[in-house]
Amino acid sequence: MKQGKNNLRTHGRTFTGKVISNVFHKTTTIEFPRQIYNSKYERFQKRRTRIKVHVPDTLEIKKGDLIKIIETRPISKTKNFLAVEVVQEWRP
């Protein structure tokens, strides 16, 4: 599957997450919560995952939006994901 003008090949995992930082130099950070079972206390523990995402020029993304991302080849040292679409826009 090819995406956009850069023809980045996508493969692997897809996630949806909330944008927690502004788009800066085609990069944004998303966050999504997850729960891990702690067997010692027999309870679930809340954790969060933060991922840096490449944003193509065709997408308008703002802080607070819910976006869908997909794994791709390494774009930089910390970026391995590409924003595909805006699932839900943030409304104040």
N, C-alpha and C positions, 0 to 999 in steps of 0.2 A: 504494500500500500504506500503510495507516495503522497506527500502533503505539501501543498503550497508551492511557492516559487523556488525554495531551496531544495526540493525533491529529497527530503529526509525520509529514509525508510523507517517504518515503525514496526515494532514487534513487542511481544511480551505483555506486561501488565497494563491495565487501565484503572484509573482512580477518579473519584470526584472529590473535590476539596474546596475549602473557602480561602479566598485570597486574603492574606494578612499583611502584605506589604504592597506599596505602589509599584507600578511597572516602571522599571528604570533600566535603560539600555537593553530593551527586549527581554528582560528577566523579571520574574515575580516569584514570590514565595507563597505556597499554599500549605494549609494545615488541615488534618483530619484526625478526629479522635478515634481511639480504639480501646478495647478492654482486654486485660490479661488476667487469667485466673491465678491467684496466689494460694498455693496449696497449704502453706503453713497456717494462714489465717482463715482459709476456706471462704474467701471473698474475691470479688473482682476488683482489679486496680485500674484506674483510669490513666491512660498515657496518650501522648499525641505524637504524630509524625509530621515533620516539616520537610517539604521537598521544594527545590529550586526548579523553575519551569521556564522554558523558552517560549516567548510569546511572538507569533508572527505578526507582520504589519496588518494583516487583514482582520485581526480581532481587536475589539474595543473592550478592554478589561479594566475594572475599577476595584478598589479595595472593598471587600465585603461580598463580591460576586461569588457564585458557586460555579466552578468550571470543571470540565472533563479533561483529563490529561492521559497521554499514552506514552509508553516507554519507547525510546529511540536510541540511536547510537550516541556515544558521548559527544556533547556539543562543546563542553568546556570541562574544567576540572570538577565542578560540582553539578553541572546540568546534564541530566540524562532523560529528561521528559519534555514533551511538547504539548502545548495547550491546543486542544482540538475545537472545543466549542464552549459557549457560555450556556450553562444549564439554567441558571436563575440569576437575574440581576438583583443587586442590592438596592432597596428603596428605603430612604430614611423616614 
